[in-house]
Amino acid sequence: MKNAKFEDLVGHLRKVLAGLPDRRTRSNLSFSMDDFGMSAFSVFFTQSPSFLAHQAVMERTRGGSNAGSFFGIGRIPCDNQIRTMLDPVSPETIFPVYDLI
């Protein structure tokens, strides 16, 4: 993807993640699948050992966070929520991201 902007790549990743299989019932839809996926991806991107805690501190001290400004994540699911939702998802579901790159 020649001359791609970071925002374009993140946008494409978000679209792919929004299509991840969702096993939840109607009663528990606090977070979207793309928020789970973007939260997981952002951990690797920022390489923070405690991403959620770091983002919470940034939110309190700076009034914003990398999760919001870089990845458009409004609320960050906790680690256990992310694992519960993403562990069963087949890695092949995100291959379209690699195809674009």
Backbone torsions as a table, in degrees:
resi	resn	phi	psi	omega
1	MET	NA	94.6	-175.0
2	LYS	-73.1	137.2	178.3
3	ASN	60.0	28.6	178.8
4	ALA	-72.9	141.2	175.7
5	LYS	-93.8	152.9	178.8
6	PHE	-53.3	-43.5	-178.3
7	GLU	-61.3	-37.1	178.8
8	ASP	-65.9	-44.1	179.7
9	LEU	-64.7	-42.7	178.4
10	VAL	-65.0	-39.9	178.2
11	GLY	-61.9	-42.5	178.4
12	HIS	-66.7	-42.8	177.4
13	LEU	-59.1	-44.6	-179.6
14	ARG	-61.0	-40.9	178.5
15	LYS	-62.0	-45.1	179.5
16	VAL	-63.7	-44.5	-178.6
17	LEU	-66.2	-31.2	178.2
18	ALA	-63.5	-23.8	179.5
19	GLY	-91.3	5.7	178.6
20	LEU	-62.8	147.1	178.4
21	PRO	-61.3	134.7	-177.1
22	ASP	-118.2	113.8	-177.0
23	ARG	-90.8	-0.7	-174.8
24	ARG	-72.2	160.2	172.8
25	THR	-94.3	172.3	-177.1
26	ARG	-60.7	-24.8	-173.5
27	SER	-76.6	-10.5	-174.8
28	ASN	-134.8	71.2	-177.1
29	LEU	-121.4	41.4	-178.0
30	SER	-63.7	-33.5	-177.5
31	PHE	-122.3	147.7	175.8
32	SER	-85.0	161.0	179.1
33	MET	-62.7	-34.7	178.6
34	ASP	-70.3	-29.0	173.9
35	ASP	-67.2	-39.7	175.3
36	PHE	-61.3	-48.6	-177.6
37	GLY	-65.4	-43.8	179.9
38	MET	-67.0	-35.7	176.9
39	SER	-63.3	-42.9	178.4
40	ALA	-65.5	-44.2	-179.8
41	PHE	-63.1	-40.9	-176.5
42	SER	-63.9	-28.1	176.4
43	VAL	-60.6	-44.5	179.6
44	PHE	-71.2	-36.4	-178.0
45	PHE	-66.2	-46.0	-176.9
46	THR	-87.0	-16.6	179.7
47	GLN	54.2	39.9	177.7
48	SER	-94.8	131.3	-178.7
49	PRO	-65.4	-27.7	177.2
50	SER	-132.3	77.3	-173.9
51	PHE	-58.2	-49.3	-177.0
52	LEU	-59.8	-45.9	179.6
53	ALA	-64.0	-42.2	179.6
54	HIS	-62.3	-42.8	179.9
55	GLN	-66.5	-37.1	178.1
56	ALA	-63.8	-42.1	177.8
57	VAL	-64.4	-44.4	178.1
58	MET	-59.8	-41.1	180.0
59	GLU	-61.6	-44.4	-179.1
60	ARG	-69.6	-42.8	-172.9
61	THR	-87.2	-30.3	-176.3
62	ARG	-114.5	-7.0	-179.9
63	GLY	77.3	11.6	178.5
64	GLY	-166.8	171.4	-178.6
65	SER	-141.2	162.4	175.2
66	ASN	-62.0	-35.1	-179.3
67	ALA	-58.1	-40.3	179.2
68	GLY	-78.3	-47.7	-174.3
69	SER	-73.9	-38.5	-179.9
70	PHE	-83.9	-41.8	-167.6
71	PHE	-117.6	-1.2	177.8
72	GLY	67.8	28.0	179.6
73	ILE	-91.0	120.8	179.8
74	GLY	-78.3	-56.7	177.5
75	ARG	-120.2	138.6	-176.9
76	ILE	-99.5	123.3	175.2
77	PRO	-66.4	155.7	177.3
78	CYS	-74.1	165.1	-177.7
79	ASP	-54.2	-44.2	-178.1
80	ASN	-65.2	-38.9	177.7
81	GLN	-63.4	-42.2	179.9
82	ILE	-62.8	-47.0	179.7
83	ARG	-61.7	-44.5	-179.2
84	THR	-59.6	-39.7	-176.7
85	MET	-82.7	-33.7	-172.7
86	LEU	-99.2	-24.3	-179.3
87	ASP	-55.5	-41.3	-178.5
88	PRO	-77.0	-8.9	-176.0
89	VAL	-78.0	131.0	179.4
90	SER	-68.3	136.0	179.3
91	PRO	-58.2	-27.5	-179.1
92	GLU	-61.3	-20.9	-177.7
93	THR	-66.6	-20.5	178.4
94	ILE	-101.6	5.7	178.3
95	PHE	-56.2	-32.6	178.0
96	PRO	-57.6	-26.6	176.9
97	VAL	-65.6	-45.2	179.2
98	TYR	-66.4	-36.4	179.0
99	ASP	-60.4	-39.6	179.6
100	LEU	-67.7	-42.1	-178.0
101	ILE	-69.2	NA	NA
